[in-house]
């Protein structure tokens, strides 16, 4: 199936502090952060003490032992052959990529080429040093530190991340991407901050994976997108964290807060996600539609096997007039896995002529379970909200037809499930298209066999 059986031997060091103010001070001192950011961390930590871990998720989870986790791991990448070899193949792609390895960014490609066009693409720690005013202005404005338990945790101890700034009247000429990898038994707590000024656009893709470990590991991230007038942000995710053994034990706990802000008129944010990894996933990419005629789209494919648990969906908040959102979520639950789609559409009283079109489709096989919890909160009658959902069954007639053409059982399932997902897969950047098909095929083959 998915190859998690690898490990890069590198010289790494980690902070052994428990979750406390000493840990925050040490992280801040290592990164030589300004006082305002240290204060940002400390205030978040104070809020963390007041907030409980949310218990409304539709999954079963062991108690998260925050005191026994490792929160910060760094390494010496000078003359480190193992790291260079690990990312050599990825660097051949014609994309600008930020590599986040355990807790810190180790390399960002094509920075200088992008900077010639005024586009800032670098690690978050580098942005704090070189573009402090921009980071100070925007960090924590879309996802408040006290938004939820996990946003508080991340805001207290985030280690690094990716920063992107696209100036006015600029179309980013190449795909931007980030690659997150957990190599050791550590948690990963990164932040992504993307700002698109007026009449600008970019396409961004994040991918993530982790090697096999004996213990569950915690991944808690924050993504903030800010789209101004006539701008477009396309944010794609391929989530392939280690999902654990056949009982989904020892996998990654993936708790992520992602939110976009359509600040200006005719601004656009598009979310595309492929969820295949993690033993538990808790994630709801959301958009605040403030600008008039602003638009947001959410496309999701979730595939779970064994005893994986996925609780995901989206939220759309309508503040502006003539705003529109499209939601298309496809779920595939195999073996004994469990999935939940959780949607929330909120139209405020002064948001007129709003439109939302939501479609949820599911395939259930074996003893899989799928739940759908849609909530539509409408405060005026001058809007159009549609929600449709259906369960698709792979029939014996379809299998027999394909088998009569010479396909074996797992090839039949691959063809049918890829066809089910194709509508969303084709929206991904072209260079990742074949890789996603291979990833889905490997999951189906492992599950069916």
N, C-alpha and C positions, 0 to 999 in steps of 0.2 A: 504494500500500500504506500502510504506517504513515508518517505525515508527520514526518520528522526534519529536513526542510529549512527550519529556522528558526533564528534567532539573535537574542538580545536584546542591543542595544548599551548597555552600562553601563560606569560607571567602576569598574574592578576593579584590585586590587593583589594580588601574590602573592609568597610567599617563595621565593627562588631557591636556597636551600640544598639541598645533597644530603642524603641520608638519613644523619644523624649527630646527635650530642648537641647541637650548636649549633641544629639545626632544632627539636629537642624543647624546648630552652630558649626559643627564640623563640616557639613556639606557646604554651607555658605562660605566658610573660610577656604576650603579647597578650591572653590570656584572664584574666590576673590570678588564676591558680589557686593553691590552697593547697599547702603543701609536700608533704602526703601524696600528692596526685595527681601532682605532679611526680616524686616517688619511684616511684609506680606506673608512670609512663611509662618512667623510666630503667631500672627492673628488667626491664620488658618488652623494652626495646631490647637489654639484655644477653642475654636469652634468645634474641632474634631472631638474634643472631650465632652461636648454637650450633645452630640448627635449620635444616635444609635445606628447600627448596621440595619439597612432596610430589610423587612421580613415579608414583604408582599410579593416577592418574586415567585414564580411558579416552578420552583426547583428544590431539590433536597441537597443540602450542603452541610458539610462538617463545620464546626465552629472555626472561624478564621483566627488563627493564633498570631496576632500582629506582633506580639513581643518576641516570637521565635523566628521571625523572618529576617533575611538580610536585605537591607534597603539600598546599599550603595556599593558598587564594585567598579574598580577602575584598573587600568593595565598600562603597561609600557609597550606602545606599538612601534617603537623605533627598532629597526632591524628585526622585526618579528615576522619570520617567514610564514608561520601558520596563518596569521591574519591576512597577509598578502595573498596567499594561496586560496584562502576561503572566498575572497571577494573578487578574484581575478576574472572569473567567468562573468560575473554580474557587471563588472566594469566595461565589458565589451559592448554592452547594449548602448544604443545611442540615446541615452536618457541622462538627465542630471539627477544624481542620486546622493542622498545623505544616509550613511551607514551608522545605525545606532547599535552598539555591541554591548550587551549587558546594560550598563548604566550611562555610558557616554557615547557621543558621536566620535568616530575615529577617522572619518574622511567624508568630504563633500566634493563631488565632481562637478566640473563646468561652472564653478562659481565666477571665475573671471570673465568667461564668455557671456554669461547672463548679466553681469554687472555693467558690461559695455552698453547694454540697453536700459540700464537703470534698475534692473530686477535684482533684488537682494534674495539670495538663496544660501542659507548657511545653518549651522547648528544654533540652537537657542542660546547656549552659553556664549557663543561668539557674537550673537546679536546683542546680548546684554552688554558686552564689552564695547562693541563698535557702533551700535545703533540704539543706545540706551533710551533715548527719548521716544522712539517708536515703540519699543517694548513696554515702557512705562505707560504710554498712552493707551495701549490696547489690551495688555494681558489682564485676564480676569474680568473683562467687560461683558463677554457673552456668556461664559460659564462662571458665575460667582463662586468664590471659594467655599461659601456655605450652602451651595446649591443642594448637595447631598453628601452622604458620608464619604463616598469615594472621591468626590471632587475636593473635599477638605483634606483627605489623606494625600492626594496628589499635590495639592497646593502647598502642603507642608514640606514634602520631601522630594519633589520632582528633581530628577538628576540632570536631564538634558532634553533634547527634542529638536524640532525643525522649525525654522522661521522663514517665511516667504513674504516679500513685499513687492507688489507689482504697481509701478507708478501710472499716472494718467495716460490715456491714449496708447496703451501698450498691450500687444498680444504676445504672450510668452511663446517663443518660436519652437520650443521643444518640450517634451513631457518631463515633468518634475516627479520625483519619487523618493520615498524613504524605505529603507529595509531595516526591520527590527529583528534582532536575534538575541535569544537568551541562551548563553553557552554554559553558565555555571548555575549552581543552586542559589539563585538570587531572585528577588522581585524586580520588576521593571516598571518605572514610573516616569514616563516621558510626557511632554506636552508638544502640541503642534499649534502654531499660530500663523494664519494666512490672512493677508489683507490685500484686497484688490481695489485700487482707486477707480475713479470715474472712467468709463469707456475702456476698461481693460479686461483681460481674460486669461485663464490658465487651466491646465488639466494636470491633476496631481494623483499619483497612485501610491498607496502604501501596502507593503507586504510584510508578513511576519512569520517567524517559525522558531522552534526551540528544540533542543536535544532531549533525549530521554533522561529523566531523573527519578529518584526513588520517592521524593516528596512532592506534594502539591506546591506549585509556585503561584505567586500573585502578580497579575499584570493589571495595573490601574493607570489609565491614561486620560488625558483631556485633549480635545480638538476644538479649536475656536476658529470659525471662518467669518470674515467680514467682507461683504460685497456691497460696494457703493454704486452710484448711479450708472445704469447701462453696463454693468460689469457681469462677468460670468465666472463662477468657480465650479469646476467639475472634480469631485473628490471620490476616488475609487479605492476600495479596500479588498484585498485578498487575505483573509485571516486563516492561517494554517498553523496555529500553535499546537504543541503536542497535546493530543486528546486523551492520553492515558492508556492503560492496558485494556483488555477486553471488558473489564468491569468499569472502565473509565476512571479508575483510581490513578493517582500520581500525575494527573494532567495539570494543565494551566487553568487557574481561575481567572477569567477574563472579564473585568468590570470596567467599562469605558463610558465616559460622558462625551458625546459629540454634539455640537450645536453650531448652526450657522445663523447669521444675522443679515437679512436682505435689507440693508440700511437705506439705500437710495431707490428712487423710482426706476422701474424696469430692470431691477437687479435680479440675478438668477443664481441659484445654488442647486447643483445636482449631486445627489448621493447615490453611489453604486457600491453594493457590498456582496462579497461571496464569503459565506461563513461555513467553514468545514472543520476547523480545529477547536481546541479547548475542551476540557471536560465539562466546564460550565461557562456559558456566555451570558452576559447581562449588558445590553447595549441598545440605545435608541437614538440614532442620529436624527436630529430635530432641526427645524427652521423657524425663525421668527420673521414673518412677512410684514415689515413695517412700511416700506416704500410702496407707493401706488403702482399698480401694474407689475408688481414683483411676482416672481415665479419660483417654485421649488419642486423638484422631482426626487422620488425615492424608489430605487430599484434594488431588490434583495433576493438572493438565493441562499437558503440555509439547508445544508445537508448534514444529517446526523446519523451515526451508527452506534452499535454497542449500547452503552448506557449514557451517552452524551446527553446534556441538557442545555437547551438554547432558549433564552427568553429575550426576544428582540422585537423591534418594530420601529415606529417613528411617531413624531409629534409635529403638528403644524399649527402655528399660532398666527391668526390673521388680525392685523392692526390696520393695514392700508386698504384702500379701495381697489376694486377690480383685480384682486390677487387670485392666483391659481396654483393649485398643487396637484400632483399626480403621484399615487402610491401603487406600486406593483410588487407584491411580495409572493415569492414561491418557496414553499417548504417541502422538504423530502425527509421523512422520518423512517429509518430502517432499523431492523433488529428490535432492541428494547429501548430505543432512544425516545426522548420527549422534547417537543418543541412548543413554544408559545409565541403567537404574534400578538403584540400589544400596540394598538393604534389610538392616538388621541388627536382629534381635530377640534380646535377651539376658534370660533368666530366671534369676535367682540362686537359690541353694539354699534360701533361707528365704522365697521368694515363692511361696505356695501358692494354688491355684485361679485361676491366671492364664489369661487368654484373649487370643489375638491372631487376627484375621481379616485376611488380606492378599489383595488382588486386583490383578493387573496386566493391563491390556489395551492392545493396540497396533494402530495402523494404519500400514502401510508402503506407500509409493507410490514410483514411479520407481526410483531407485537408493538410497533411504534405507536406513539400518541401525539396528537396535535391539538392545541387549544387556540382559540381566537377570542381576544377581548377588545373589541372596538368601542371607543367612546367618542360620540359626537356632541359637543357642547355648543349650541347655536344661540346667539343672543339677538339676532334679528332675522326677519323673514325674507330679506332681499338677498338670497344666496342659493346656490345649488350644491348639495352634498349627496354624493352617491357612494354606496358601499356594497360590493358584491363579493361573495366567497363561495368556493366550491371545492369538493374533494375529487380528484382525478384517480381513477382506478386503472391499473394496467391489466387489461383483460386477457384471458387465455386465447381469444381469437387473434389479438395483435401478436402475441408470442408465437402462435402456430403459423401465422402468415410469414413472419420473419424467419422462423426455423425452416419453413418450406423453401426459403431462398438460400439456405445453406449456412445460416448464422447459428452459433451455439447460444446457450442460455444467457451467459453474461454479456455477450455481444448484443443480444436482443434488448436487454435492459439498458445497456449503454446507449443504444440508438434512441430508445423511447425517452429516457430521462434527459439526454442531451437535447432532444427536440423540445421537450418540456421547458428546458432552461434557455434555449437559444435566443429567445426574445430579449433577455437581459444580458446574456453573455456578449452579444454583438455590440452592446453599448460600451464595452471596455475598450481601452486603447488597443489598436490592432496588433502591436507587437506582443501582447500578452494573451491574445485570443487562443492560440493553439495550446499554450501552457495550461490554461484553465480547463480546456477540454481534456487534456491528459490527467489533470488533477482529479476531475470528476470521475473519469473512467477508472482511475486507480481505486477510488473510494468504493465505487459500485462493484468492481471486481472482487475486492476484499470482502465486501458485505455479502454478496451473492454466493461466493465460493464458501 
